[in-house]
Every structure is written in C-alpha cells, then in structure tokens.
C-alpha cells in the first residue's frame, strides 16, 4: 500500500472536530497536528483513498476553513 499525504491549514479550534470525522469514517486517514496555534496539520492516507479524501475535504471546507486574517 502506497501512502499519500497532504499538509493543510484548518481553523485551530476545528482540529479536534476534523480528527473525530476522520475516525468516524473508519480511520480513513491519520491526522497529525504540526502547529496547533496555526492550525497546520498533515493528513496521511492510502493513495487509493484519494478520491474519498478529496470529496470529504470539499464537503468539510466550510467547517474547517480558518477565519480570514484580521488587519
């Protein structure tokens, strides 16, 4: 099995929610937090699961997006 990974930024307050969703999907992917304050995470998954991961990320984008930067 070949692994794929994706580094991404999510709203820091939503990291736990994201991990819960991935676990609910029968451990679809492994989520590792790289920087909790910045919301930087890495998602690791079986390469053949890429279509499912992409669908899930599109569906969750509104809930995971970090707030816009304040100026």
N, C-alpha and C positions, 0 to 999 in steps of 0.2 A: 504494500500500500504506500503510495506516494503522498506526502503531506504538502499542503499549501498553507500560506499564512497571509494575513492582511493586517497591517498596522493602521489604526484609525483613532480619531478623537471623538469621544462621546461626552455628553454632559456629565460632569463628575458625579452628580447626585443620582445618575441613572445607571452607573456601572453595576450595582447590585441587581437592579431590575434586568439588565441585559444578561448577566450571568444566570439568573433564575430562568429566563426564557430559553437560553441555550440548554440548560439542564432539563427543562420540561420537554424539549424536543429530543429526548433520549440521548443526551450528551452529543448533540450534533457537532459541537466544536468546543475547543478548550479556550477559555478567555483568561488572559494574564494581564494584570494591570502593570503598566510600566511607570506611570506617573499619575497618582491619584488626584492631585490638585489640578492638573491639566486635563485629566480625562483621557490620557493616552493609554491605549490598550492594544494588545496583539491578539488576533484571532487565529487559531491553528485548527485545521480540519483536513479530512481526507480529500484529496484533489477531486475525486469523483463526486463529491458533495457540493462542488462549486455552484451549480445551478440553484440548489436549495438554499445555500448561504446567500447568494445574490438576491433571491426572492425575499428571504427573511429580512435582509438589510433594507431593501426597498420598502417593505411593509412597516418596519420599525423606525425608519428615518425620522419621522416627525417626533417620536417619543425620545429618540436618542440624541438628536442634534443639540450641540452646545448652544447656549444663548449667544446672540450677537455681541461682539465686543463693545464695551462702553467707551465713549470718547470724552 
